[in-house]
Amino acid sequence: MNFHQLHIFYTVAEKGSFSAAAQALHMTQPAVTMQIQSLEDYFGTKLIHRSTKKIELSEAGQALLPYALRSMELFRETDEAVATYTDRLQGRLLIGASLTIGEYVLPGLLGPFGKKYPDISIVMNVMNTTQIVEGIMKNQLNFGMIEAPLSHPDLIVEPGMHDELKLIVPAQHPLVLRQEVKLEDILEYPFIVREKGSGTRQVMEDAMKEKGIEPSSLNTVMELGSTGAIKSAVEAGVGITIISPYSVKHEVALGLVKVLDLKDITFSREFYEVYSKSSMLPISAVTFLNYLKKYAQDLDVIGRVGQSTS
């Protein structure tokens, strides 16, 4: 018995067929069948009952399944533990990222990571959540980064980075001169929002409702379908907005907009890592996710220090 056989067994059980497992594992169906037979020979009992339409685990197979899952989890933990000390990694890393993460968060992190691990080739595609899930299920992506939680029986979804939306105003806006800005202060100014269904808009509206303020009380003058369009409108003085500060780093550096804290409300959310339960992450992917976690921890420490000194 070896880990590879347990991985194949778990994948067959999860996918519900030898053909689907073979596709997920990039193996031929006869090779998958042979490995399952070897595992059954090792235990001396049937693990999977086969029929023309479906597979069904035997009692022994049902007993083995949680141990196969635990072996995969231990393998991931082993990769995580060793990846920290490994600089000479190679391979191709395929990442799917949703809009804000792919356009504004990850690009600034890929450069330092690439310098540390120059032999890892990274391909990142900006996609919506549905496309990311499809890419992972078809083994076209190693993992994805999305902006909202997701429930899927074949995927592991866990928080990877923290984000807090902020008030973004033109550099010469009257609110810049105030000692503190409260939520009620922004209601009198023209406001720009993302389109309905946007994760950014949902976070903003949910937080407002928790404070007893209806989003309809905003003086909404424009509804736009992209963060880039909203930034351009704010720069032009059309209105103010609430979006991720990650997306305006360049504009802040150029003195075009200001990022302001609201005294009485926060708009917090998580960015989530998504990857397959049955397909093992390559060590390059584990290393990159650990890199993101370390970056997020450093940001959290900086934020706490800033709060304690303000």
N, C-alpha and C positions, 0 to 999 in steps of 0.2 A: 504494500500500500504506500502511496505517496501523495503529496499535496495536490499534484496535477490531477490525479484521479478523483480526489474529493471535490476539486473545483469543477470538473466535468460533471460529476454526479449532481452537484448542487444546481448547476446550470440547466441540466436536463429536467430536473424536478421543477425549477422555477419557470422555464420556458414551456414546459408541457409537452415537448416532443424532441426527438433526436435531431430532426432536421433543423428546427429553430435553434437548438443548442449549438449545432455544428456551425450555423451561420454566425452566431454571436461569438463563438470562439475561434472563428477563421480556421476550422478544421473540416475534413470530409466527414460525412455521416458514418461511413464504415469505421473510421478512426475513433469516433466517439463511441460507437457500439463496442469496439474492441476494448476500449479502456473501461467501460462499464462491466463488461464480461470479466475482465481481469480483477476488478474490485469484487465482483460476486464470487469469483474463484477464491480470492483471498479469504473472504468471510465464510465461504461454503454455503451460501444461501442466496436466494433471489432477492434483489433489492428493488427491481422495477418489473412490473407485469406489463408486457407489450401487447398491443392490439393494432389493428389496421388504422384505427381512428385516433386513439389516445394512449397515453401511458398512465400507469397508476402505481404508486409506491406500495410495496409490500409492508408488513408490520416492521420488518427489519429495516427497510428503507426509511420509513417514518422515524424510526429510532435514530438512524444515522444522520438524518437531515440537519438537526440542530448542531451536531458536532462538526459537520462539514462547514456550516456557516461560521462557527467559532474558529475553525482553522483558517478561514479566509480573513476574518477580522484580525486574528493574530498575525497573519502574513502582512496585512496593511500596517499594523502597529510596528512590526519589525522593520518594514521599509521606512516608516516615519522616524524611528529611532536612529537608523543608520544614515538616512539621507542628510541629516544635519552635518555629518562629518565628511560628506563626499563632495568633492569639488569637480572631479573629472567625470562628469556625467555626459552621456551622448544620447542622441535620438531626436525624434520629431514630436513636438508637443502640439496637439490640436485642441484649441479652446474655442468655445462658443460663449459670447457675452452679450447681454442685453444692452440697450442703447446707452444709458448713462454710464454704465460700467465700461463698456467697450470703447466709447468715444472719449471719456473724460477721466476714468479712474485707472484702468490698466495700462494705457500707453506710457504714463509717467513711471510705472513700476517695471515695465519690460526692459528698459535700458539698463538699469543697475543689475537686474537679474541676468541679462545677457552677458554683461561684463564678468560676472562671477562664474557663470556657466557658459562659456563661449561655444561649447560643442553641442549645445541643445538648440535645435532649430524650432522656433515658435511660429505657429500659424494661428492667428486669431480672427474669427469671423464675428461681425456684429449682426445679431439675429434676434428674433422675438423668442419668447419662452417656448412656444409650440415647436419652432424649428430646432431649438436647442435640444429639447426632449427627443425629437425624432432623430437628430444627429447622434445622440448618445446611444439610443436604442439600436441604431444601425451600425454602431461602432465606427462612425465617421468622426466622432469627437471623443477625446479622452475625458473631458468634463466640461461643465458650463458654469457660468456665474449669472444669477438672475436677481431681480430686485424685489421679488415677493415670494412668500412661502408657497410650496407646491406639494400636493399629495399624489404619489404615484407608487403602485405596488412594486415596481421593478427598480426604483431609484432611491438612492440615499440623498437626502436634502438636509443640509445643516448650515447654520450661520457661519459666515466667513469673515465679513467685515461689517463695521458699523458706519452708518451715515446719519447725519442730522441736517435736515433742510434748514436754510436760513433765508432771511429777508434780503433781497437783492434790489438795490436802488441805483439810479444814476448818480454819478460822483458829486454833483452839485445839488442833490435833492435836499429839501428842508429838513427831513428826518435825520440827516447826517449830523446836524448841529445839536441835536437833543442829547441830554445826558443819558436818558434811557428811553426805550420805545416799547410801548405796550401794544397788545393785539388791537385794542379799540382805536389806537392812533392811526392804524393803516387803513381803517374803513373809509376814511374821507378822501383817500387818494385813488386815482385810476389804477386798476389792478389787471394784470395779465395772468391768465391761467393756462395750464396744459389742457389738452382735449379730454373729454369724458372717457373713463376707462384707463387713463394713465395711472401708473403706480404712484408717481409723484403727487398727482392731484388727490388720489385716494388718501395718502398719508396726511396731507394738509387738511382735507375736509374732516377726516376722522378725529384729528387732534382738536380742531375747532369745535366740533360737536361735543367733545368731552368737556370743553370749557363753557358749554351752553351758548355758543354763538353759531348761528346758521351760516354756512358758506354763501348763501344767497345774499347775505348782508354786505358782502364785498362789492365794491364799485367796479364790477368787471366790465372792461371796455374791449377786451380782445381775448379770444380763445385760439391757441395755436397748437399745431401738431408736432412740434419738435422743440427741444431745448435750444438749439441754435437760433431758431426764429424768435424765441422769447428773449434771448440775450440781445439780439439785434434791436428788438423793440424797446427794451429797457435802456440800452445805450442811446437810442434816438429820443429818449424822454417821453415815450408813449405812456409808460406806467411803471409800476413796481411789481415784484413777483416774489414767490417763494419757491426756490429750487435748491438742488444740491450745490454747496460751495465748491465741490470738485469741478463743476462745469464752468466756473468763472475765474479760475486761477489766472489765466492769461489776461483777461479783462481787468482784473484787480491789479495785476502787475503793471499794466499800462495806464492805470488811473482812470479807467472808463466807468467803472461801477464800484460800489461799496457793498460789503457784506456786513449786515447788522444783526445783532442778537435781539430777540424779543424777550422782554423781562418776564412775562407771565405765562409763557407757553413754549414747549419744545416739539419739534416735528422729527421724531426718531424713527429709524427703520434699520433693517439688516439687509446686507447683500448675502445671498445664499450660494453655497457650492452645491453642485448637482453632479452625481456620477452613478454609474450602474452598480447594482448589488452583485451582479454575477460576473462582470468583466473586471479583472484586477487592474487597478491603476498602475501604470508604469512608474518606476521610481522617479523619473523626471517630473511627472505630474504631482507625486507626493511631495517632492522637494519644492515645487512652485507653490503648492497650497500651504506648506509650512512657511514659506517666504511671505505669503500674504498674511498669514496669522501673526507672524512676528512684526510685520509692518503695522497691522491693526493694533497690536499691543503697544507698540511704540507711540502711535498716535494717541491712544488712550492715556498713556502716562503723561504725554505732553499736555493733553487737555486738562488732566487733573492738576498738574503743576500750574497751568495758566489760571485755572479757577481759584487755586489757593492763594495766588499772588495778586489777584485783581481785587 
